[in-house]
Amino acid sequence: PNESILFNIQGACFAELGSFEIAIKSYEQAISINPSYAKAYFNRGLSNIILEEKDRGCLDLSKAGELGLGKAFDSIKEYCN
């Protein structure tokens, strides 16, 4: 499997455990391997929003939307306006 997918899954596992800072590091690894990985931007964005880093989170959600992840726009409406 693609390493970026594995890092994204790892990040999701850390997020599920409430370890959002560690999750973000995993998402960053996924993005560094595949800069077009919309799901990793989306997940990093939500983690940043949970950590009250709204500006960073909303930028990531926007990037995920630009890369074609439609549900990112729903999250932008919910968290970024």
N, C-alpha and C positions, 0 to 999 in steps of 0.2 A: 504493500500500500504506500501511497504517497506520504512522505514524512509530514508535510504540512497538515494533512488530515489528522494524523496521529497527535500532533501538537494541539490542534483544535479540540480534539476529544479529551486530551489530558486537561486542557484548560476548562472545559465544561465540567469535568469531574471535580476539579478544585473549586470551581464556582458553586457546584452543588453542595460542597462541604462548607461553603462560606469563606473560603480562602481566596478572595477576589484579587488581592495583590499578586499572588502566585499564579492565579488563572491568567491575569493580564500578561505576565511574562511568557506563559505558554502560547497565548494568542500572538504575541509579538514574534515568537519563533516561527509560528505558522506563516505569518505575514512576511517575514524576512525570506522564507523559502519560496513563497508564492505571493507576490505583491498584488495579485488579482483575486485573492481568496476572500470573497464577499462575506462568507459566514464568519470568518475570523474577525473581520472588522466589526461586524454586527455584534458578536459576542463580547469583544473587547469594549465596544461602545456601551453596551448594557452594564458591564462590570464597572466601567468608569462612572456611569450615572449612579449606580448603587453606592459607590465610594464618594459621591457628591462632587465628582469632577465632571460637571455637566457639559462644559464647553468641549472638553476632550471627547466625551462620550457622544455628543451630538455630531462632532466632526466625523467620528468613526461611523456612526449610523448613516450620515450623508454619503460617505465613501461607499458603504455597503450598497446603498441605493443606486449610486452611480454605476456600480459594478453589476447591477441587475437583480439585486435581492429586493423584491417588491415589498416584503413585510417590513423592511427598514423604514419605509415611509410612514407606516402606521405607528411605529415606535417614535419617530420624529414628532408626529402630531401629538402623541401622548406625553413625551418627556421634554421636548425642546421648544415648545411654543409658549 
